[in-house]
Amino acid sequence: MKSYVTKFKQNNMLCHKCLMNVVKSLSGLKGLEEFNVDLNSQSIKVVYRDKSISKDDIKYIVNESILTGKVIKLVH
């Protein structure tokens, strides 16, 4: 199965609570092979293999988890 990679900068990720919410939210996504979240550089890299999730879905989950301060789950 083909793997897809998305990398982006998340400028509103400013604290460890934000980081933990992003990590927990991404951990709950099916189809992810790996991810790396770096608070210092505010960068996120996600490797996924499932076409049921998209780059936009990933960015939405990351952003919402930071804005709401909660773990976000993807609902299709």
N, C-alpha and C positions, 0 to 999 in steps of 0.2 A: 504494500500500500504506500502511496506517495505521501511524503511529509511536506508540510507547508511551514514557512517561517515568517513571523511578523516581528518587527522591531520598531519601537517608538519611544518617544520621550514623553513623560507624564509630568508636566510642570507643576501641577497642583499636589503632587505627592511630597509632603514636607516633613512628616514626622513618622515615628516608629509605629504609631497606631494605624496610620494610613498604610504603611508597608504591610503590617500584619493582616489588615482587612483585604488588601489586594492578594496576598499569598493565600489566605483562606478561600477567597472567592475563586481564584484560579485553580486551587487544589480540588474544588468541587466540580470542575468541568470535565466531562467525559471526552475522550479523544485527544487529550494533551499528552505529548510524549515527555516534554520537559519545559521548564520556564525558569527565567532568571529575573529577579527584581532587584535593582540596585538603587537604594535611597540616595546615596551621595551624588550619583550622576543623573538621577531621576529617569533612568532608562529601564525598559522592560523588553525582554525577548521571550517569545513563545514559539515553541515547535509543536505543531499539532498534525494529526493524520486524518481526522474525521471531517468530511465535507459538510456535516450538519452544523458546524460552527464556522464562523467567518471572522475575518480581521475586525470588522465592525462590531460583531458580538463581543469579541475580546476587549476592544477599546471601551465599549459601553459598560461592561461588567467592571472593569478597572476604574473608570471614572465614577460610576455610581457608588462603588464601595468606598471611594474617597469622599465623595460629596455627602453621602448619608451616614458614614461612619459605621456601616453595617456590612455583613457578608452578603453578597448578591448571588443569587442562583439564576441561571439561564432557563427561561420557560419558553418552550416552542409550542 
